[in-house]
């Protein structure tokens, strides 16, 4: 990354460092290092700085995803249970039921697979998104498409294209992991549909094997393909949702003063938002609005997967949507009640989106800024940049 020419520097050569030890003091002051600790020495080394810059997108996305996923997972678990519930239930009542029957661990049931896989998925997704945007905005003579970085429509469209590609490609690998997550989150309702009483919830690996074997339901899919149950709905949801998400985020960041070089410029007079808070605002709004648009599709996907895992008779997406709206033939719902059924759990899902996506972009921007401010090293010399 290019550094400002006007920035003052202080260069310390390796030979001088060995002779007077001043370099070691300057090295240690950055991270309060413990002397002679090899781990801390490597973290504070030029190789570590080079690694961070070479893998910046992956490091930022992984760190942000791990922290934001852990923070928002209890709300995601509540959302899945609300979607699959056969009877109306309030969020506080459902939370109390989970706490009473399963304890705190019930809110984090199935956490480890999404914690690892979502982080990996987001790292890959952000890489695809960034590479796509870079190609679209690169000048034609350099092999790009020459899209403008000054036009809000162009910036938003490149985000949408990058998001659609990332969402569609990632869904191929993420479908099995999300199916296992749904299986873990809905273990009690799936067991009830099979007429089974759970004494001790099975492990995540047992859930994977249960899906592979077809469970105890005669109509449940079996074999390796069972892990891709609901793939078409998952693919459509992720492609549309990710395209909308990045389109909205990039458009809002451009509207709120982000410059073509991706640095944050002055905010508009009508939006007196602290610059450090802008990523949280844009991430939250993009997450909530895009999720609200595709939420009915997610409800249909979850319901379809739940029925398949319970071994119940297969219903197509349109039949599932129709029955969710009109209800059972013995007790039909009004159109308004049916529409509200599609958005059951949206409130807790919106809160999850605000938490997860707001933290995601805030942490991502903070880690990116931290990497950019690490000292630049060239052929054994260390260049310190004033904060």
Helices and strands as residue ranges (DSSP letters): E 11-12, H 14-20, H 22-31, H 38-43, H 46-54, H 56-84, H 91-102, G 104-108, H 111-137, G 140-142, H 152-185, H 187-194, H 204-213, G 224-228, H 231-255, H 275-309, H 317-326, G 329-331, H 335-342, H 346-372, E 376-378, E 381-383
